[in-house]
Amino acid sequence: MKHIVVVEDNEDLLDEVLFHLGRQAAYQVSGARDGRELDACLAARPADVVVLDLGLPGEDGLTIARRLRDQPGLGIVMLTARGGLEDRVTGLETGADAYLVKPVDMRELVAVVDSVLRRLPPREEEPEEGWVFYPARWQVRSPGGTLQTLTAAENRVLQVLAEAAGQTVPRHQLASVQGKPALDFDYRRLESTISRLRRKLDAGDGESPVRAARGQGYAFVEKIRIEP
């Protein structure tokens, strides 16, 4: 979902813009009242478009626009009471993709944001580091992007190993998640499950992230993130 940040120090107008962009246009929206709050929003999640007032407390909108312009794939829509020709030209030359003058019809604002988004180049996604485990889907993705589908037994074992975050998990604990008491469990089944899992996770150089600790158990020794 596209993320729109609205920077406006008039709280009534800020709420109105957030409502129309968030509830009616179905964008994810964040609000900020000045440059510092904007920076906090962008640190939490990069924006696709910033709707920017010019007459802000502290750092003014033109100064903010100049530094935002260096961010690739970010659109800027200026929304301000400054409607003179020189103001419009300055705003567009500073880096705005669109310039709207208050008061503005919210339908026009939504249409302009839509238009700016269509013109933006696709944002390059940063490659994810480490393994990603999807227990609900019985799948795991390697750092190189290869997706492997697991059996139910492999999925249960990997979930315990992933939750241990690099710590060695005893064999009896891994056996317990298979649904039988450790005393009654055939450990050859566990070894077979882990052997299959290690082959699926083999990075191609014979080194699987699932490592045995002799006489103790197993550990997942690389970075892994658990996702729904």
C-alpha positions as CSV (number, residue, x, y, z in Angstrom):
1,M,0.0,0.0,0.0
2,K,1.3,3.4,-0.9
3,H,2.4,5.6,2.0
4,I,1.4,9.3,2.0
5,V,2.8,11.8,4.6
6,V,0.9,15.0,5.1
7,V,2.8,17.9,6.6
8,E,0.4,20.6,7.8
9,D,0.5,22.7,11.1
10,N,-3.3,23.4,10.9
11,E,-4.6,20.4,12.8
12,D,-8.2,20.6,11.4
13,L,-6.9,20.7,7.9
14,L,-4.4,18.0,8.6
15,D,-7.2,15.7,9.9
16,E,-9.4,16.4,6.9
17,V,-6.6,15.6,4.4
18,L,-5.7,12.5,6.3
19,F,-9.3,11.4,6.3
20,H,-9.7,11.8,2.5
21,L,-6.4,10.2,1.6
22,G,-6.6,7.4,4.1
23,R,-10.3,6.5,4.4
24,Q,-11.6,7.4,0.9
25,A,-8.5,6.9,-1.3
26,A,-7.3,3.9,0.8
27,Y,-3.7,5.0,1.1
28,Q,-1.7,4.5,4.3
29,V,-1.3,7.9,5.7
30,S,0.8,9.7,8.4
31,G,0.6,13.2,9.6
32,A,3.3,15.7,10.7
33,R,3.1,19.3,11.9
34,D,6.6,20.3,11.1
35,G,9.9,19.1,9.6
36,R,11.0,17.2,12.7
37,E,7.8,15.2,12.8
38,L,8.1,14.5,9.1
39,D,11.6,13.2,9.6
40,A,10.3,10.8,12.3
41,C,7.6,9.6,9.9
42,L,10.1,8.9,7.1
43,A,12.5,7.1,9.5
44,A,9.6,4.8,10.5
45,R,8.6,4.1,6.9
46,P,9.7,5.7,3.6
47,A,6.9,7.7,1.9
48,D,5.8,7.6,-1.7
49,V,4.3,11.1,-1.7
50,V,4.7,14.0,0.7
51,V,1.9,16.6,0.8
52,L,3.7,19.7,2.0
53,D,2.5,23.0,3.4
54,L,5.0,25.9,3.0
55,G,4.3,28.1,6.0
56,L,5.4,25.7,8.7
57,P,6.9,26.5,12.1
58,G,10.6,26.0,12.2
59,E,12.0,24.7,8.9
60,D,9.9,26.1,6.1
61,G,8.3,24.0,3.4
62,L,10.7,25.1,0.6
63,T,13.7,24.1,2.6
64,I,12.1,20.7,3.4
65,A,11.3,20.3,-0.3
66,R,14.9,20.9,-1.3
67,R,16.3,18.2,0.9
68,L,13.4,15.8,0.0
69,R,14.1,16.2,-3.7
70,D,17.3,14.1,-3.3
71,Q,15.3,11.1,-2.4
72,P,14.6,8.9,-5.5
73,G,11.1,7.8,-6.1
74,L,9.5,10.4,-3.8
75,G,6.7,12.7,-5.0
76,I,6.1,16.1,-3.5
77,V,2.7,17.9,-3.6
78,M,2.8,21.4,-2.2
79,L,-0.5,22.5,-0.6
80,T,-0.3,26.1,0.5
81,A,-2.1,29.4,0.8
82,R,0.6,31.1,-1.3
83,G,-1.1,31.4,-4.6
84,G,1.0,34.0,-6.5
85,L,2.7,33.2,-9.7
86,E,6.2,33.7,-8.3
87,D,5.2,31.3,-5.4
88,R,4.0,28.7,-7.8
89,V,7.1,29.0,-10.0
90,T,9.4,28.8,-7.0
91,G,7.7,25.8,-5.6
92,L,7.9,23.9,-8.8
93,E,11.5,24.9,-9.4
94,T,12.3,23.8,-5.8
95,G,11.1,20.3,-6.6
96,A,7.4,20.0,-6.3
97,D,5.6,17.6,-8.7
98,A,2.4,19.5,-8.2
99,Y,1.3,22.8,-6.6
100,L,-2.1,23.3,-5.1
101,V,-3.5,26.5,-3.5
102,K,-5.7,26.5,-0.4
103,P,-8.6,26.1,-0.1
104,V,-8.6,23.0,-2.2
105,D,-11.4,20.5,-3.0
106,M,-10.4,17.2,-1.5
107,R,-11.4,15.4,-4.7
108,E,-8.8,17.4,-6.6
109,L,-6.1,16.7,-4.0
110,V,-6.8,13.0,-4.2
111,A,-6.7,13.1,-8.0
112,V,-3.4,15.0,-8.0
113,V,-1.8,12.5,-5.5
114,D,-3.0,9.7,-7.8
115,S,-1.5,11.4,-10.8
116,V,1.9,12.0,-9.1
117,L,2.0,8.3,-8.0
118,R,1.4,7.1,-11.6
119,R,4.3,9.2,-12.8
120,L,6.8,8.1,-10.2
121,P,9.4,5.4,-11.2
122,P,9.0,2.1,-9.2
123,R,10.8,2.2,-5.9
124,E,13.7,-0.2,-5.8
125,E,13.2,-2.6,-3.0
126,E,16.2,-3.3,-0.8
127,P,17.1,-7.0,-0.8
128,E,16.1,-8.7,2.4
129,E,19.0,-10.0,4.5
130,G,19.0,-13.5,5.9
131,W,16.4,-16.2,5.8
132,V,12.6,-15.6,6.0
133,F,10.4,-18.3,7.5
134,Y,6.6,-18.4,6.8
135,P,5.3,-21.0,9.3
136,A,1.6,-20.5,8.3
137,R,2.5,-21.3,4.7
138,W,5.1,-24.0,5.4
139,Q,7.7,-22.2,3.4
140,V,11.1,-20.7,3.9
141,R,13.0,-18.2,1.7
142,S,16.8,-18.2,1.4
143,P,18.9,-15.0,1.4
144,G,19.2,-15.5,-2.4
145,G,15.4,-15.5,-2.8
146,T,14.8,-19.2,-3.3
147,L,11.5,-20.4,-1.8
148,Q,11.3,-23.9,-0.4
149,T,8.0,-25.6,0.6
150,L,8.3,-27.8,3.8
151,T,6.5,-30.8,5.1
152,A,4.5,-30.6,8.3
153,A,7.3,-32.2,10.3
154,E,10.0,-30.0,8.7
155,N,7.9,-26.9,9.4
156,R,7.5,-27.8,13.1
157,V,11.2,-28.4,13.5
158,L,12.2,-25.2,11.7
159,Q,9.8,-23.2,13.8
160,V,11.4,-24.4,17.0
161,L,14.9,-23.7,15.6
162,A,14.0,-20.3,14.3
163,E,12.4,-19.2,17.6
164,A,15.6,-20.3,19.4
165,A,17.5,-17.6,17.5
166,G,20.8,-19.5,17.1
167,Q,20.7,-21.4,20.4
168,T,21.0,-25.1,20.4
169,V,17.7,-26.9,20.8
170,P,17.9,-30.3,22.5
171,R,16.8,-33.4,20.5
172,H,14.1,-34.2,23.1
173,Q,12.5,-30.7,22.6
174,L,12.5,-31.2,18.8
175,A,10.9,-34.6,19.3
176,S,8.2,-33.2,21.5
177,V,6.8,-31.0,18.8
178,Q,6.2,-34.0,16.6
179,G,3.2,-34.9,18.9
180,K,4.6,-37.8,20.9
181,P,6.3,-38.1,24.3
182,A,10.1,-38.1,24.0
183,L,10.4,-41.6,25.6
184,D,8.1,-43.1,23.0
185,F,9.5,-41.2,20.0
186,D,11.6,-42.9,17.3
187,Y,14.6,-40.6,17.0
188,R,15.4,-42.0,13.7
189,R,12.3,-40.2,12.4
190,L,13.7,-36.9,13.8
191,E,17.1,-37.5,12.2
192,S,15.3,-38.2,8.9
193,T,13.2,-35.0,9.1
194,I,16.3,-32.9,9.9
195,S,18.3,-34.5,7.1
196,R,15.6,-33.6,4.6
197,L,15.3,-30.1,6.0
198,R,19.1,-29.6,5.8
199,R,19.1,-30.7,2.1
200,K,16.4,-28.2,1.3
201,L,18.3,-25.4,3.0
202,D,21.6,-26.3,1.5
203,A,23.1,-23.1,0.1
204,G,24.8,-25.1,-2.7
205,D,28.2,-25.3,-1.1
206,G,27.2,-28.2,1.2
207,E,26.8,-25.9,4.2
208,S,23.2,-25.9,5.7
209,P,22.3,-23.3,8.3
210,V,21.0,-26.2,10.4
211,R,24.0,-27.5,12.4
212,A,24.3,-30.4,14.8
213,A,25.8,-29.9,18.2
214,R,27.3,-33.3,19.0
215,G,25.4,-35.1,21.8
216,Q,23.1,-32.0,22.4
217,G,20.8,-31.1,19.5
218,Y,20.6,-28.7,16.6
219,A,20.7,-25.0,15.9
220,F,19.9,-22.7,13.1
221,V,23.1,-20.6,13.0
222,E,22.2,-17.9,10.4
223,K,19.9,-14.9,10.6
224,I,16.3,-15.9,10.2
225,R,13.1,-13.8,10.4
226,I,9.7,-15.2,11.1
227,E,6.8,-13.8,9.1
228,P,3.1,-14.6,9.2
